[in-house]
């Protein structure tokens, strides 16, 4: 039996109240000039978004070339409110008492579904 609109709103409110951490959401844009050179810019599209960082135990770490150096990639899940406008290739930054915080590249996003109460993102942390 599907949820009524009232029950769904209540479930979404409870689900969001459970998200105790905060993050900023950035969208990355690539602009290619007349010579074919790409410029990457990042625009903050959301600040202080409730979230929760969850270990993705089924996925192990791996290495990836980043800025001409090998970086350790660790995959995580980040849970966001159901109406978060996040997409793959976005960047989530979680403040951890430091000015920069931890940055995660979004690789996959679930949903949206009609009866969804949370948005779940598969993210990569590169160190």
Steps between C-alpha positions, in 0.01 A plus 500: 500500500655836401553769757255787518636849442470574872684182604771563240554857626529369857749230397710758312504729803619215727761389245642852469510547880729193516764667279735650761794614285517792257649539152529746213410402145699620199426453133792468261483663158745445218544771235702426186655802325565545126837322530344193661637573848265409784445719805327347802304726733307412814191682619350453845132410450415409860642574844447339840301207358411231758679172421647181640822329394464121490774243447461298183640175641424297189733713286875506561746780438705530183759729346450760226725743317425854619704805402779276376522314832343183632219571747314261727128490416255397771132459418228616741128560505363843589133523593324830424143631533265364233471831313874566464591606146816294472632322192798289407815709448402741780730552801392476865714660770446403862638736764686315772615793713753603236476776243513260204316191623482168318416508129310226321439458127145376434507202264141375521165621641192293573149609409305707475208276593148609587509348848863582576582636846877544451745549215802268506823583315797275429805723544878472472747656741844540348796536734 
